[in-house]
Amino acid sequence: MFCLALNAKTFLEFGDICEGKCKNDPKEVELVQKILNIGSDKKIKITKKYDKATKEAIIAFQKEHNIPATGYVGELTKVALETKFKYYKSMAEDKVAKMGTPKFLTQSFKPIRAKESTSKEKTTKVSKKEKIDSRKFDFVDKKLAVKEKVAAAQPLKLSKKEIEKIKKRELRRLNKKIAAKRLKLKRKKSKDYEIASVTPLKSKMERRRGKSSSFEEFKKYTDLKKSYKVFKDYKLLRKANGKNTIVKINVRNQRVNLIVDGKVALSSPCTTGAKRKFEPNTKIYRDKRTPLGTFRVLEKIADKRSTIFGEIIVDGKVVYRGDRRKYKGPPGKFVGHPLTNWVRLTSGGIGLHASKYVKRYPASNGCIRLPYDVSKIIFAKVSKGTKVMVVNEKE
């Protein structure tokens, strides 16, 4: 059935076989051609040379065993050839009594193992019940595949999932390099806004000019009118003490900036007063726009509740929501809406406070709504008398 003599050698001890670079021992090429012919429909001539027919047969063999089809006989392909040989050897053992002992069975074979393993390991025989289908073997080893790819100087045929994994790895590496040189981005997503903390590093051109364009860089890649991203410069925020800080609220962009020593240390989305706000109780549209001008911080209260807007409860049920001054029903208990991290600007009830309803358009009753994380920072960095500017201008 077979006429294969290995001269006491296994395929794992063969040299690499390929076009051009490899030595291609004629005896080894002959044995590879013979093992490829075993059990295959298309037979190739035993030429003892690495020709086109041999290369095509090797590529077909590699495809069957999920090996990168490069035509290069490296470590992966040798393992597959050795396994195929052992498989057909086990089948031949059943017919030895009838057919006589083939030549290749008279030779001494070494077990299938890695090159680093010791020679004391015993050979493992394959019984009848443990017949192996060579097509089910998956010999793909990433390290070996890379070695064969480099040796053959041909691209590997990878699946879509493997390509996506490689792309993700490369993107991660690039992101790390960019973060080390330019920015360190930390994104936290919530329902209403997204925070991206930035610690900028000066580029060579900026060092020459002596200028820091951290916030300018943030503006280049951010639509200030639509984005919920928050800019932070932690170095400047550490320097903020209430005296060297200014809070600037831009009604046009719906953003609040905390300026420290003349530089923007914090930029966040906010929501100012609406031009026309509908009151469901009176069914009237009223002007609720936040007044423009320059103000000073009058008071700071961490846990405050509104004395005007809230709910009126009668007999354990909420009967009214809104401005308590316009309520005309039976007397009840008033519970004001929470105004966490309250910073008062006017005696008429205008101020900054935390809210979960931070939109990208004017929607409040006159106050400036802030995300909770941003309100904590501004509340901590301002003090009584801190300057607050409400403007309507382009940035």
Buried (B, 14 or more C-beta within 10 A) or exposed (E): EBEBBBEEBBBBEBEBBBBEEBEBBEEBBBBBBBBBBBEEEEEBEEEBEBBEBBBEBBBBBBEBBBBBBBBBBBBBBBBBBBBBBBBBBBBBBEEEEEEEEBEBBEBEBBBBBEEEEEEEEEEEEBEEEEEEEBEEBEBBBEEBBEBBBEBBEBEBEEEEEEEEEEEEEEEEEEEEEEBEEBBBEEEEEEEBBBBBBBBBBBBEEBEEEEEBBBBEBBBEEBEBBEBBBBBBBEBBBEBBEEEBBBBBBBBBBBBBBBBBEEEBBBBBBBBBBBEEBEBEEEEEEEEBBBBEEEBEBBEBBEEBBBEBBBBBBEEEEEEBBBBBEEBEEEEBEBEBBBBBBBBBBBEEBBBBBBBEEBBBEBBBBBBBBBBBBBBBBBBBBBEEEBBBBBBEEEB
